[in-house]
Amino acid sequence: MTLIDAGLIQDHNNSQLRHAANDYEHLGEQLARRNIDIDVVRKKVAAFGVAIPSWGVGTGGTRFARFPGLGEPRNVFDKLQDCGVIQQLACATPTVSLHIPWDKTSDWKALRETATRYGLGFDAINSNTFSDQSGQAHSYKFGSLTHGDAGTRAQAVAHNIECIEIGQQIGSKALTVWIGDGSNFPGQQHFRRAFDRYLESAREIYAALPGDWRMFLEHKICEPAFYSTVIQDWGSSYLAASALGPKAQCLVDLGHHAPNVNIEMIVARLIAAGKLAGFHFNDSKYGDDDLDAGSVAPYRLFLVFNELVAAAHEKVAGFDPAYMLDQSHNVTDPIESLMTSAAQVQRSYAQALIVDRTALDAAQDANDALLATQALKRGFETDVTPILQRVRLDAGGAIDPVGAYRASAYRQRVAKDRPVVIGGGGGIV
Ligand SMILES: [Mn+2]
C-alpha cells in the first residue's frame, strides 16, 4: 500500500539524481583512498533499521502544556499509517514499537495485516504501569511493580503479562518494562525492600516470557519520582537483569542519565556483560529532554555507535541490540522529526563503520592518544550524506525525505479526517 504517490517521489528525486550520483562517486573515491569500499558500507547501512515509537507520531508536550499539531493520529491504525509514510520516504524504520494500553485495539489480527501492507513489522512492546487507567482496581500513585501492597503489584504483573500476550499476536519478540516507581522524599521508601519487591514482581513477568522473547529493563535516573527511582541507573538495571536470567537485558535510553555521564562507556560495559538489550535514541541538554536524536550532541551518538560497530567488528558473542527511537516532538511535525532522527541514527552508524579500526587499535596499543582520537574524528567528520541518499533511493524512498513529504501535502490531507485534539495525551518514557 503506497501512502505517498510514487510518481511524486520520483519527480522529486529526478531533480536531485545527478548531484546525488556525483556526490556518491566522489565520496567513494575519498573512501577508497582510505581503503574503504563505499558499497560495503552502503549495504550495511541499508540493512540497518531503527524502530519508530508509536507514541512518537503524535505531538508531544511537557508537564506545562501541549500544543497539538495538525492531523494528529486518532488511534493505532492512524499511527501505523504515519509510520508507513515515514518508512516509505526515509526507508530506515521497518518496525514500530507499541505502547499498551495507549495502542489497544479490539482486532490485533487486522492491525498486524495493516502493518504488513505498509511494509512494517513490530519491535518490542511497552507496558505502562506509570499511569492509572480508568476502571483499574489499584492506583499506581505510590508505585506498581514495587508497591507495598501485594494486590497493586499483582495488577502490574498481570498487565505486563497481558502485554506479552498482545505482543505474541503481532510478532513482537521483546517486552520493554519501564516503571515510574520511586520516591519524592528522603525516607519515603525503603530502598532495599523496594528493589526486592521489584525483583519478585519481575520474576513473575520473566516466567511468562515465551522461549524466544527477551525482557528489556529500562532505567531512568528521575521523573516522575524526583528523589529516587527504583531502577535508577545501569547498575540497578544490571543487578536486576542478572538476577532474572539470560532473557533479561538492560535498555539504554540516552536521556535517562545524569548530565555528563559517559553513556558510551556504559554501553561498552553492558556489551561486555552480554546484557545490552538495545536503545531508546533521543538527545538531551539538561535531562530527559526527549529532543530529536543527534540534534544537540551528534558526537555522543557517534561514540555510542563506535562501541556498537566495534562489538560487531570484534564478533562479541550474543551481541544483538534492538534500536528504537524515543523522543517527544513538541514544536515540529512528528513525521518530519522521526524521518530526520532515523537518518541521524543511520548517519552515526555509517560514520562509525568507516572508522579505521586497525589504526585505532594500533594507536591505543602505542598509547598515542592524539592519533587514536583522530581515528575516531576522521569517521565523525566524514559527510556520509551521499550514502544515506543512495540507500533511500535504492529502496524506493526519497533523496530528500522532508522535501518530498512537504511536497506531498500528506499532513493537510489527513487533517481533513483527523480532528484537532486539545491538550492531554503525554506519554514520554
Ligand atoms: Mn525510553
Boltz pocket constraint, residues with backbone or C-beta under 6 A from the ligand:
constraints:
  - pocket:
      binder: B
      contacts: [[A, 218], [A, 253], [A, 280], [A, 326], [A, 429]]
      max_distance: 6.0
